[in-house]
Amino acid sequence: MQTFLKLSASLFLGVFLFVSSPVFSQGKLPDPDALEKEADELEYQAGKSQVQAERRRLALLAAEKRKQAVDIRNELHDQELSKPYTRPTLDIQFAALQSTWESEVLARQKNIGVNNYNTILSTVGAYQNAQTTAAGAGVNPNLLNDSITGYSSPQGNTKTAIPIKLSYLNTAKTFGIEFNYLDLKIRPSYTTVDTASVLSALAPVQYHSVQYRRLDYSLNFAWYMHTATGRIGVAVGARNLDIISSEYGAIPGNYGFGKSEEKAGGLGPQIGVRIFKNFNAFLLGHFKADYFRTLGHYNRNTQGILNGITGPYILDTAPPGGLKENVLSRTGYEIDFGLSLLRSRWLKYTLGFQYTELISKVSGYNYNANVFPGAPGDGLFLNQVSKPLDQISTGAALRKEVHDKFYGIYLSLTLTI
């Protein structure tokens, strides 16, 4: 008899669970809120029951109801994310990029500070003779590089950048427009070791703190084709990259106390590939790669005060008439990949990695003789003594290729409207 009652109770419980369980494939899904209320009622009845077996049975039923509610909510969430958009979309992405920047500015400075030509000129006393002659004549030597200068590795060249990205996608997801913008300022520090200039009273070892600014923005048009699990496409556009450095204090190269600024800009074409893969309704991955080339202008301006010279000296590589003849060319690539988690149709979180590397070089060293102050003989001394030395050593150093690396991990928030 007891065996029969146990079998009957088990059969009744199985039938009850089968009837009460949601059948997702048949029609409309049950209301998860209603299932939660039923679970609350079952737990209330279990608390009032004095029979242990009954309390356990009601508790199991309540737990099953809550599990059904969770499963249904997940199912509804997946269905909502899987619905195709019936109109174009605009994504606005804000990212926190923990970046490291190995700037081309410092690489150029290192080439100017130490190269084969200035080593020979310094060894044979050419710089010493030019400086002594200029001091005796009471004119400014105006040498861009008058000694051999060694640079340490930079410190403090990491910072959290806030890039902003806008992305438009048509309804069919076959055409898109991208706009990327980054404005980053960092202040790394480094140490220089100079062979002492005769016109400088500064110590040969100097500590420097310089501000670098990176203005990087691009506009791309992308065309896509659909795959089984996402889409793949190509992008074509333009990129503008400006890198500016400015420093105030002891100028590297034993030029004395003053300020120095370097501006290197460029605009050019960009081409890339895009891959988007949907792992499921709420997890997707992306891979982007771009190749770009830019052409622009390079200008370097230094103003300082040296011993024995009345007033400041000025070094300016902008040629007369405002013609920017110091041409700067860059070739580079950028890779961006990551995983995105969709919590709703309008909100997305992304964890990714970005790496940008470029190679740049300057066409040569042209200077603006009109901006140099000093005695009447300054211009003649400039053209006959100082600048030929700079054209040999500094010009060759600027024409040498340097690398610029910018990379880091980012966490972003994307709003879809």
N, C-alpha and C positions, 0 to 999 in steps of 0.2 A: 504493500500500500504506500509506504513512504517513497519507494522507488518511483511509483507511478506519479505521485504528487511532484517529485523533483523533476521528472521528465515533462510533466504538464507545465510546470512553472518555467522551465527552460524554453519550451516551445512557445509559450505565451510571450516571454521576453524577446525571443528572436523575431517573432512576427511583429511585435510592437516596434522594435528598432528598425525593422525593414520598412514598415509603413511610415514611421516618423522620419526616416533618413531622407535627405533631399536627393532627387534624381536630376543631376545637372543637365543631362542631355534631353530631358523631356520638359519642354515649355519653359515657363517663367520660373526663375529661381525664387525660393522662399525668402521671406523678409528676415534678415539676420537680427534685427531688433526684436521681432516677435519671438525668435528662438531664444534670445537672451532672457526675455520675460518668462518664457516657459521654464528655462533653467532656474531662474530665481524662485519660481513657484515650487519646482521640484525640490530645491534645497530647503525651502521653508517647510515643506511637508516632511522631509527627511529629519529636520530638526525637531519636529513635533512627535514623530513616531517613537514608540517605546520598544519596537521590535527591531533587533539589530540587523536581521536579514533584510527587513523592509527598508531600513535606513540606508544600507549599503546599495540596495537595488535603486532607490531613488537618487542617491548620490552619483551612481554610474550613469543613470539617465541624464542627470543635469550636466555632467561632464561631457557626455556625448552631444547634448544640445549646444554647448558652448563651442565644441570643436566644429560642429556643423556651421555655426555662425561665423567662425573665423575662416573656414574654407570658402564659404559663400562670399564673404567680404573680399578675400583674395581673388576669387573668380571674377567678381564684379570689377575689381581694380584692374585686373588683366584685360578684361573686355573693354574697359574704358580706354586703356593705353593702346589697345590694338585697333581702335577705331581710326579709319583714315581721316586726315584733315580734309575738309571740304572747301578750304580757301588757302591762299598763300600765308606763309608764316614769317615772322621776324624774330630772330633770337638776339637777345642782348646779354652778353657774357661779361661778368666782372670776375677777375681772377686775382689771387694773391700768389705771386711768383717769387719763390725764395731763390734769388738769382745770384750768380757769380759772374763778374765781368772782368775779363782779361783784355784791357783796352789796347787798341792800335796806337793810341797816343804815346803810351809809355814805351811801346816797342819802337816807335819812331825816335823817341828821345834817346833810347839806348843806342840806336844806330848812329845818331848824330854824335853822341857822347864818345863812342869808341868805334873807329873804323880804320881801315888800312891807311887812308890818305891823311887823316888828322894825326895818326900816330907818327907817320913819316915827317909831316910838317912840324910837329911838336919836337921830334927828336933832333931835327936839323936846325931848330931855333927860329923857324919862319914866323911863328906867332909872337915870340919874344921880340924879334926885330921890329915887327909891325907895331906892336904895342909901345915899344920904346920910342920909335920914330914918331908915332902919333902923340905921345906924351910930350916929347921935345918940341913938336910943332904947335902944341896947344889945341889939337883937334881930337875928335872922337874916333876911336878905331872902328866902331860899329861892326865888330865881328860877331857873327851868329854863333860861332863855335871857336873859342880861343884856347881850349885846353882839352885834355883827355878826361872824360867824366864817366865814372862807373856808377851804375844804378843797382839798388837792391830790389828784391821782389816786393810787390806792393802788399800792404796790410790794409784791412778794412774795405776790400773791394767786393763785399757781399751786402745785399740789401733786398728787402721785400719790395718788388715792383708791382704796380697795379695796371696791367694792360687791360684795354677795353676792346671788345670785338663785337661787331654787328654782322649778322648773317641773314640774308633774305633767301627764301626758297619758294618757288611757285607751287601751285596745287599738285601738279603731277610729279614734283620732286625731280625734275629733269634740268632745271636751270636755277642758278643761284648767284647772289652777289655778296661779296665779303669785304668788310672794311676793318682793318686792324690798326690800333693806335697805342703807342707807348711813349711816355715821357718820363725818363728816369734820371735822377741826379744822385751821385754818390761822391764821397770825399775820402779816397784812399790816401795813404801816406807811404813814403819811401825815404830812403837815405841815399845821398850821393857822396862820392869821393872824387875830388878834383885835384889835378895837378895845378898848383896855385898860379893864378894870373897875376902879373906884375901890377895891374891896375886895381886889384881887389884886396881889401884888408880882411876879408872873411876867412874863417877857418876852412881847411880843405874838406872836412867832413860836415855835411849839412843835412838837417832833417826838413822834409818838405811835406806839405799837405795841399793837395790840388783837388779842384772840383771837376768832375767829368759829368757831362750831360749827354744823354742819348735820346734823340728824337727819331723815332722809327714808325712810319705809317705806310700802309699799302692798300690798294684797291684792286680786287680781283673779280673776274667773271668766270663762273664755273658751269660746265655742262656735264650731266650725269646720265648713266644708263643703269637700269635696275638689275640686280642679281637675285639669286634665290634667297639670300639672307640680308640684303642691304642694297647698297649702290656704290658705284665706282665712277670716277670722272676726272676731267682735266680742268685746270684753272689757268687763266691768262690775265695779266694785269700789269700794274706799275708799282714801284716801290721807291720811297724817298727816305734817305738815311742821313741825318746830320749828327756829327759828333763834335762836341765843343769842350775844350778844357780851359780853365782859368786858374791862375795862381797869384798870390800876393805875398811878398816876403823876400827871402833870399832866393834869387833866381838860379836854377841849376846852370853850371858852367862858369861859376865865379864872375857873374856879371854885376854883382852887387845887390842892393836892396831895391825892389821895384815890383812890377807886375808883368805877367806874361799871359798871352791868350793865343789859342790855336783853334781855327775853325776849319772843319773838313766836311763838306756836304756832297750830295750826289743824288741824282734821279735816273731811273732806268727801268727796263722791262723785267718782268718776272713770269715764270711759267712753273706749273706744279701739277701734282697728282693728288687725288682725294679718294680715300677708301673709308666707307662706313659699314659696319657689320652689326646686325641685331642678333644678340645671343638669345634673348627672349623679349617679352613685352616690356620689361623695365630695365634691362641692362644692354648697353651697346658700346662698341668700341670705335675708335677713329684713328686714322693714320694720315698725316699730311706731310708733303715734302715739296719744297720750293727751291728753285734755282734762279738767281737774280744777278744782274750786272748794272752798275750805276756809274755815272760820269758827272763830276762836279768840280768844285774849286777848292783850293787849299790856300789858307792865309795864316801867317804867323806874325804876331806883333809882340815885341818885348820893349819895355821901358824901364830903365834903371839908372842908378847914380853910381859912378865909379870915382875913385880917388884921383885928384889932379884934373878933373874935367868940370868946367863951369856949366851947371845945368844938367838935365837928364840927357841920356842918349836914347835913341829910338831905333829899333830894328823892325822893319815892316816888309813883308814879302809881297804885298800888293803892288803890282807895277803901276807906272804913271797913268793917269787918265782913268783910273778905276777899272782897267782891263784885268780880269782875273786869269792871267796866263799860266798860273801854277795849277795844272789840271790834275785832279785826283780821280783815279779809276779803282773800282772795287768789283770783285767777283766773289759770290758767296752762295751759301745754301742754308736752309732752315728745315728742321725736322720737328714735328709735333705729333705725339701719340698719347692716348689715354683711354680710360674707361669712364662711362657716364651712367649714373643711376637716376632713373626717372621716378619721381614720387607722385607726379600728377602730369597732366597733359601740358601744363604751363611752367613746371619747375623741374630743373635738372641739376644734379651735382656731378662734377667732373674732377677726377684725379689724373693728372697728366705730367708729361715731361717735355720740355722744349730745349732745343739746341740750335744755336745760330753761330756759324763761323764764316768769316770773310777774309779775303786777301786784298790788300790795298797797296797802292804805290803812287807817288807824286811824280809828275813829268820832269820836274827839275826845280831849280831855285832861282826865281826872278825876284828882284827887290825894287822898291819904290824909293828912288834917290831924292824925290821932292820932299819927303817928310823928315829928313835928317837935319837936325839943328847943328849949330856950331860955328866955327870960324869960316871965313871965306874959302880957305883952302880945304875945307872938309870934303866937299864934293869931289875935288881932284884926288885927294888921298883915298876917298872911298872907291873910286873907279879904278885907280891904278894899283892900290895896295890891298885894301881890305877885301873887296868883293871877289877878286880873282882867287884868293885863298878859300873863301866860302863856296865859290862855284866848284872848286875842286873837291873839297871834303864834304861839305854839307849837301851839295847837289847830288853827289853820288850816294850819300846815305839816304836821302829822300826818295831816290829812284829805286831803292832796294825794297822788295816786297816784305810786308809785315802782316801778321795775323791778328785778328780780333775775334775773341770767343765770348759768347753770352749764352748762359745755360742755367737751368734750374727746374725744380719740381714745383708744380702749381696745383692749387685747389680753387675751383671756380664755381660760381653760381650762375645759371642761365635761366632767364625769363623768356618764355615764348608768348608772343602776342599775335 
